[in-house]
Amino acid sequence: MAYKLGKILISRDKIHERVTEVAKQIANDFDNDQPLVFVGILTGAAFFLTDLVREMPENMNVQVDFMSVASYGDSDKSSGVVRIYHDLKSSIENKNVIVVEDIVDTGLTLSHLKKLLLDRHPASLKICALLDKQARRKTDIKPDYCCFSIPDEFVVGYGLDYASKWRHLKDIKSVVDE
Ligand code: IMP
């Protein structure tokens, strides 16, 4: 089946406004002198992460790292494994970590990844998601910071893709049957 772009679900202005608010919320929750490591999950979250960290105060000790992962195994259980395609460059031991994800859908990827990262003994580990699609959740994972809750529809833009297309859109749009 072929798909085409549908209507704007979240406009670029709304995204900017909300990313700024969430950055302020994060900045308020952490001390300026402790390193705060933002871990972006490639590829989708890279767009969101770069906007988010640029809203953090200048005097904060902000660090940025990326991971590329795929979750495997039983799609109905949270006991699967995460295959790491690209790992972090630096240790997160004793550091405050914020995992930045584009969208939490079933929650399986993040719940596997959270376990894996907690084994590396960070001082704290929080999850920040651009979008939360709660209707499809299969685990009890809940983002600590979230920009928008969305209904159960497939969306693209601002980092999110469909078959590697439409990541570059400034607005978040739905995808519809052609
Ligand atoms: P989860 O393990 O089901 O939570 O998978 C989350 C991943 O599925 C995200 O990082 C996205 O890559 C992908 N995904 C889920 N819903 C959408 C969507 O509406 N648009 C684009 N990608 C999505």
py3Dmol code that shows the C-alpha trace and the ligand (Angstrom):
import py3Dmol

protein = """\
ATOM      1  CA  MET A   1       0.000   0.000   0.000  1.00  0.00           C
ATOM      2  CA  ALA A   2       1.210   3.520  -0.788  1.00  0.00           C
ATOM      3  CA  TYR A   3       1.115   6.318   1.710  1.00  0.00           C
ATOM      4  CA  LYS A   4       1.162  10.066   1.434  1.00  0.00           C
ATOM      5  CA  LEU A   5       1.523  12.923   3.871  1.00  0.00           C
ATOM      6  CA  GLY A   6      -1.633  13.912   5.739  1.00  0.00           C
ATOM      7  CA  LYS A   7      -2.436  16.952   7.852  1.00  0.00           C
ATOM      8  CA  ILE A   8      -0.179  18.731  10.304  1.00  0.00           C
ATOM      9  CA  LEU A   9      -0.624  17.172  13.736  1.00  0.00           C
ATOM     10  CA  ILE A  10       1.875  19.406  15.573  1.00  0.00           C
ATOM     11  CA  SER A  11       3.176  22.580  13.975  1.00  0.00           C
ATOM     12  CA  ARG A  12       6.794  23.758  14.070  1.00  0.00           C
ATOM     13  CA  ASP A  13       5.781  26.681  16.352  1.00  0.00           C
ATOM     14  CA  LYS A  14       4.074  24.376  18.839  1.00  0.00           C
ATOM     15  CA  ILE A  15       7.124  22.068  18.783  1.00  0.00           C
ATOM     16  CA  HIS A  16       9.485  24.955  19.497  1.00  0.00           C
ATOM     17  CA  GLU A  17       7.301  26.291  22.303  1.00  0.00           C
ATOM     18  CA  ARG A  18       6.966  22.914  24.014  1.00  0.00           C
ATOM     19  CA  VAL A  19      10.634  21.897  23.589  1.00  0.00           C
ATOM     20  CA  THR A  20      11.597  25.163  25.293  1.00  0.00           C
ATOM     21  CA  GLU A  21       9.217  24.429  28.191  1.00  0.00           C
ATOM     22  CA  VAL A  22      10.510  20.887  28.664  1.00  0.00           C
ATOM     23  CA  ALA A  23      14.131  22.125  28.565  1.00  0.00           C
ATOM     24  CA  LYS A  24      13.278  24.567  31.381  1.00  0.00           C
ATOM     25  CA  GLN A  25      11.662  21.763  33.374  1.00  0.00           C
ATOM     26  CA  ILE A  26      14.812  19.629  32.999  1.00  0.00           C
ATOM     27  CA  ALA A  27      17.119  22.545  33.856  1.00  0.00           C
ATOM     28  CA  ASN A  28      15.135  23.131  37.079  1.00  0.00           C
ATOM     29  CA  ASP A  29      15.471  19.500  38.120  1.00  0.00           C
ATOM     30  CA  PHE A  30      19.280  19.233  37.945  1.00  0.00           C
ATOM     31  CA  ASP A  31      22.237  20.999  39.574  1.00  0.00           C
ATOM     32  CA  ASN A  32      24.318  23.178  37.274  1.00  0.00           C
ATOM     33  CA  ASP A  33      27.673  21.803  38.432  1.00  0.00           C
ATOM     34  CA  GLN A  34      26.895  18.076  37.905  1.00  0.00           C
ATOM     35  CA  PRO A  35      27.392  16.721  34.383  1.00  0.00           C
ATOM     36  CA  LEU A  36      24.067  16.017  32.708  1.00  0.00           C
ATOM     37  CA  VAL A  37      24.408  13.555  29.819  1.00  0.00           C
ATOM     38  CA  PHE A  38      21.775  13.644  27.087  1.00  0.00           C
ATOM     39  CA  VAL A  39      21.759  10.281  25.285  1.00  0.00           C
ATOM     40  CA  GLY A  40      20.015  10.552  21.914  1.00  0.00           C
ATOM     41  CA  ILE A  41      18.630   7.405  20.332  1.00  0.00           C
ATOM     42  CA  LEU A  42      19.515   7.492  16.646  1.00  0.00           C
ATOM     43  CA  THR A  43      18.245   8.344  14.222  1.00  0.00           C
ATOM     44  CA  GLY A  44      14.886   9.886  15.004  1.00  0.00           C
ATOM     45  CA  ALA A  45      15.732  11.606  18.304  1.00  0.00           C
ATOM     46  CA  ALA A  46      18.772  13.467  16.923  1.00  0.00           C
ATOM     47  CA  PHE A  47      16.562  16.295  15.645  1.00  0.00           C
ATOM     48  CA  PHE A  48      14.728  16.723  18.952  1.00  0.00           C
ATOM     49  CA  LEU A  49      17.905  16.376  21.048  1.00  0.00           C
ATOM     50  CA  THR A  50      19.782  19.128  19.239  1.00  0.00           C
ATOM     51  CA  ASP A  51      16.910  21.575  19.759  1.00  0.00           C
ATOM     52  CA  LEU A  52      16.435  20.493  23.376  1.00  0.00           C
ATOM     53  CA  VAL A  53      20.057  20.902  24.480  1.00  0.00           C
ATOM     54  CA  ARG A  54      20.355  24.314  22.816  1.00  0.00           C
ATOM     55  CA  GLU A  55      17.627  25.515  25.186  1.00  0.00           C
ATOM     56  CA  MET A  56      19.605  24.461  28.265  1.00  0.00           C
ATOM     57  CA  PRO A  57      21.231  27.280  30.299  1.00  0.00           C
ATOM     58  CA  GLU A  58      24.836  28.153  29.370  1.00  0.00           C
ATOM     59  CA  ASN A  59      26.132  27.465  32.869  1.00  0.00           C
ATOM     60  CA  MET A  60      24.894  23.870  32.923  1.00  0.00           C
ATOM     61  CA  ASN A  61      27.395  21.070  32.389  1.00  0.00           C
ATOM     62  CA  VAL A  62      25.571  19.556  29.407  1.00  0.00           C
ATOM     63  CA  GLN A  63      27.068  16.555  27.594  1.00  0.00           C
ATOM     64  CA  VAL A  64      25.731  14.838  24.484  1.00  0.00           C
ATOM     65  CA  ASP A  65      26.149  11.254  23.375  1.00  0.00           C
ATOM     66  CA  PHE A  66      24.268   8.957  20.978  1.00  0.00           C
ATOM     67  CA  MET A  67      23.285   5.316  20.730  1.00  0.00           C
ATOM     68  CA  SER A  68      21.775   3.313  17.914  1.00  0.00           C
ATOM     69  CA  VAL A  69      19.783   0.272  18.989  1.00  0.00           C
ATOM     70  CA  ALA A  70      17.157  -2.186  17.813  1.00  0.00           C
ATOM     71  CA  SER A  71      15.021  -4.284  20.111  1.00  0.00           C
ATOM     72  CA  TYR A  72      14.505  -7.926  19.388  1.00  0.00           C
ATOM     73  CA  GLY A  73      12.666 -10.986  20.335  1.00  0.00           C
ATOM     74  CA  ASP A  74       9.154 -11.496  21.467  1.00  0.00           C
ATOM     75  CA  SER A  75       7.223  -8.433  20.442  1.00  0.00           C
ATOM     76  CA  ASP A  76       4.689  -8.948  23.239  1.00  0.00           C
ATOM     77  CA  LYS A  77       7.105  -9.109  26.146  1.00  0.00           C
ATOM     78  CA  SER A  78       9.529  -6.678  27.670  1.00  0.00           C
ATOM     79  CA  SER A  79      12.087  -9.407  28.310  1.00  0.00           C
ATOM     80  CA  GLY A  80      13.800  -9.136  24.905  1.00  0.00           C
ATOM     81  CA  VAL A  81      17.231  -7.827  24.170  1.00  0.00           C
ATOM     82  CA  VAL A  82      18.579  -4.659  22.672  1.00  0.00           C
ATOM     83  CA  ARG A  83      21.090  -4.977  19.879  1.00  0.00           C
ATOM     84  CA  ILE A  84      23.542  -2.103  19.949  1.00  0.00           C
ATOM     85  CA  TYR A  85      24.614  -0.818  16.531  1.00  0.00           C
ATOM     86  CA  HIS A  86      26.440   2.200  17.926  1.00  0.00           C
ATOM     87  CA  ASP A  87      27.339   2.523  21.589  1.00  0.00           C
ATOM     88  CA  LEU A  88      28.029   5.537  23.787  1.00  0.00           C
ATOM     89  CA  LYS A  89      31.463   7.120  23.483  1.00  0.00           C
ATOM     90  CA  SER A  90      31.790   7.868  27.201  1.00  0.00           C
ATOM     91  CA  SER A  91      31.031   6.149  30.478  1.00  0.00           C
ATOM     92  CA  ILE A  92      27.795   7.173  32.218  1.00  0.00           C
ATOM     93  CA  GLU A  93      28.854   5.771  35.609  1.00  0.00           C
ATOM     94  CA  ASN A  94      27.850   8.144  38.429  1.00  0.00           C
ATOM     95  CA  LYS A  95      26.444  10.663  35.965  1.00  0.00           C
ATOM     96  CA  ASN A  96      22.917  11.975  35.603  1.00  0.00           C
ATOM     97  CA  VAL A  97      21.551  10.674  32.309  1.00  0.00           C
ATOM     98  CA  ILE A  98      18.565  11.695  30.219  1.00  0.00           C
ATOM     99  CA  VAL A  99      17.672   9.279  27.432  1.00  0.00           C
ATOM    100  CA  VAL A 100      16.117  11.259  24.593  1.00  0.00           C
ATOM    101  CA  GLU A 101      13.723   9.345  22.336  1.00  0.00           C
ATOM    102  CA  ASP A 102      11.536  10.487  19.446  1.00  0.00           C
ATOM    103  CA  ILE A 103       8.453   8.448  20.328  1.00  0.00           C
ATOM    104  CA  VAL A 104       7.404   5.893  22.919  1.00  0.00           C
ATOM    105  CA  ASP A 105       5.081   3.500  21.157  1.00  0.00           C
ATOM    106  CA  THR A 106       4.906  -0.045  22.598  1.00  0.00           C
ATOM    107  CA  GLY A 107       7.674   1.021  25.001  1.00  0.00           C
ATOM    108  CA  LEU A 108       9.658  -2.167  24.339  1.00  0.00           C
ATOM    109  CA  THR A 109      12.772  -0.461  22.966  1.00  0.00           C
ATOM    110  CA  LEU A 110      13.015   1.908  25.893  1.00  0.00           C
ATOM    111  CA  SER A 111      12.317  -0.653  28.567  1.00  0.00           C
ATOM    112  CA  HIS A 112      15.102  -2.895  27.197  1.00  0.00           C
ATOM    113  CA  LEU A 113      17.438   0.040  26.818  1.00  0.00           C
ATOM    114  CA  LYS A 114      16.701   1.329  30.308  1.00  0.00           C
ATOM    115  CA  LYS A 115      17.745  -2.011  31.838  1.00  0.00           C
ATOM    116  CA  LEU A 116      20.923  -2.038  29.772  1.00  0.00           C
ATOM    117  CA  LEU A 117      21.884   1.504  30.789  1.00  0.00           C
ATOM    118  CA  LEU A 118      21.014   0.984  34.474  1.00  0.00           C
ATOM    119  CA  ASP A 119      23.582  -1.863  34.488  1.00  0.00           C
ATOM    120  CA  ARG A 120      26.194   0.826  33.788  1.00  0.00           C
ATOM    121  CA  HIS A 121      25.389   2.485  37.137  1.00  0.00           C
ATOM    122  CA  PRO A 122      24.447   6.063  36.257  1.00  0.00           C
ATOM    123  CA  ALA A 123      23.705   8.388  39.219  1.00  0.00           C
ATOM    124  CA  SER A 124      20.198   8.764  37.780  1.00  0.00           C
ATOM    125  CA  LEU A 125      18.414   7.829  34.562  1.00  0.00           C
ATOM    126  CA  LYS A 126      15.407   9.704  33.180  1.00  0.00           C
ATOM    127  CA  ILE A 127      13.546   9.411  29.905  1.00  0.00           C
ATOM    128  CA  CYS A 128      12.575  12.372  27.780  1.00  0.00           C
ATOM    129  CA  ALA A 129      10.303  11.669  24.811  1.00  0.00           C
ATOM    130  CA  LEU A 130       9.111  14.023  22.134  1.00  0.00           C
ATOM    131  CA  LEU A 131       5.921  12.005  21.613  1.00  0.00           C
ATOM    132  CA  ASP A 132       4.012   9.506  23.718  1.00  0.00           C
ATOM    133  CA  LYS A 133       1.593   7.117  21.957  1.00  0.00           C
ATOM    134  CA  GLN A 134       0.074   5.591  25.083  1.00  0.00           C
ATOM    135  CA  ALA A 135      -2.643   3.573  23.337  1.00  0.00           C
ATOM    136  CA  ARG A 136      -0.128   1.020  22.037  1.00  0.00           C
ATOM    137  CA  ARG A 137       1.948   0.572  25.202  1.00  0.00           C
ATOM    138  CA  LYS A 138       2.962  -3.008  26.076  1.00  0.00           C
ATOM    139  CA  THR A 139       5.181  -2.231  29.061  1.00  0.00           C
ATOM    140  CA  ASP A 140       4.822  -0.035  32.125  1.00  0.00           C
ATOM    141  CA  ILE A 141       7.409   2.445  30.872  1.00  0.00           C
ATOM    142  CA  LYS A 142       6.443   6.107  31.194  1.00  0.00           C
ATOM    143  CA  PRO A 143       8.600   9.026  30.063  1.00  0.00           C
ATOM    144  CA  ASP A 144       9.699  11.335  32.897  1.00  0.00           C
ATOM    145  CA  TYR A 145       9.553  14.262  30.473  1.00  0.00           C
ATOM    146  CA  CYS A 146       7.300  14.360  27.441  1.00  0.00           C
ATOM    147  CA  CYS A 147       6.453  17.068  24.931  1.00  0.00           C
ATOM    148  CA  PHE A 148       3.199  15.717  23.480  1.00  0.00           C
ATOM    149  CA  SER A 149       0.810  12.804  23.912  1.00  0.00           C
ATOM    150  CA  ILE A 150      -0.583  11.727  20.560  1.00  0.00           C
ATOM    151  CA  PRO A 151      -3.391   9.418  19.435  1.00  0.00           C
ATOM    152  CA  ASP A 152      -2.734   6.039  17.829  1.00  0.00           C
ATOM    153  CA  GLU A 153      -1.744   7.181  14.373  1.00  0.00           C
ATOM    154  CA  PHE A 154       1.477   6.992  12.413  1.00  0.00           C
ATOM    155  CA  VAL A 155       3.332  10.293  12.281  1.00  0.00           C
ATOM    156  CA  VAL A 156       6.398  11.618  10.483  1.00  0.00           C
ATOM    157  CA  GLY A 157       8.587  14.695  10.501  1.00  0.00           C
ATOM    158  CA  TYR A 158      10.915  16.410  12.989  1.00  0.00           C
ATOM    159  CA  GLY A 159      13.084  13.268  12.982  1.00  0.00           C
ATOM    160  CA  LEU A 160      10.369  10.638  12.606  1.00  0.00           C
ATOM    161  CA  ASP A 161      10.341   8.644   9.388  1.00  0.00           C
ATOM    162  CA  TYR A 162       8.264   6.257   7.373  1.00  0.00           C
ATOM    163  CA  ALA A 163      10.518   3.881   5.358  1.00  0.00           C
ATOM    164  CA  SER A 164      13.395   6.387   5.740  1.00  0.00           C
ATOM    165  CA  LYS A 165      11.327   9.250   4.320  1.00  0.00           C
ATOM    166  CA  TRP A 166      10.040  12.544   5.728  1.00  0.00           C
ATOM    167  CA  ARG A 167      12.421  12.901   8.690  1.00  0.00           C
ATOM    168  CA  HIS A 168      13.356  16.364   7.503  1.00  0.00           C
ATOM    169  CA  LEU A 169       9.892  17.930   7.779  1.00  0.00           C
ATOM    170  CA  LYS A 170       9.677  20.863  10.180  1.00  0.00           C
ATOM    171  CA  ASP A 171       6.152  19.979  11.295  1.00  0.00           C
ATOM    172  CA  ILE A 172       4.897  16.632  12.588  1.00  0.00           C
ATOM    173  CA  LYS A 173       2.364  15.227  10.133  1.00  0.00           C
ATOM    174  CA  SER A 174       0.186  12.165   9.892  1.00  0.00           C
ATOM    175  CA  VAL A 175       0.597   9.588   7.137  1.00  0.00           C
ATOM    176  CA  VAL A 176      -2.500   8.485   5.219  1.00  0.00           C
ATOM    177  CA  ASP A 177      -3.409   5.938   2.527  1.00  0.00           C
ATOM    178  CA  GLU A 178      -2.949   7.245  -0.985  1.00  0.00           C
TER     179      GLU A 178
END
"""
ligand_1 = """\
23
IMP
P 8.606 1.016 20.631
O 9.652 0.033 21.082
O 7.415 0.315 20.062
O 8.225 2.020 21.690
O 9.277 1.703 19.386
C 9.583 3.012 19.280
C 10.160 3.246 17.903
O 9.191 2.897 16.880
C 10.433 4.718 17.727
O 11.740 5.045 18.151
C 10.213 4.893 16.247
O 11.409 4.623 15.551
C 9.170 3.862 15.856
N 7.818 4.456 15.766
C 6.744 4.174 16.526
N 5.671 4.907 16.172
C 6.074 5.688 15.149
C 5.430 6.703 14.355
O 4.233 7.057 14.503
N 6.207 7.308 13.408
C 7.509 6.981 13.195
N 8.149 6.049 13.919
C 7.450 5.405 14.898
"""
view = py3Dmol.view(width=600, height=400)
view.addModel(protein, "pdb")
view.setStyle({"model": 0}, {"cartoon": {"style": "trace"}})
view.addModel(ligand_1, "xyz")
view.setStyle({"model": 1}, {"stick": {}})
view.zoomTo()
view.show()
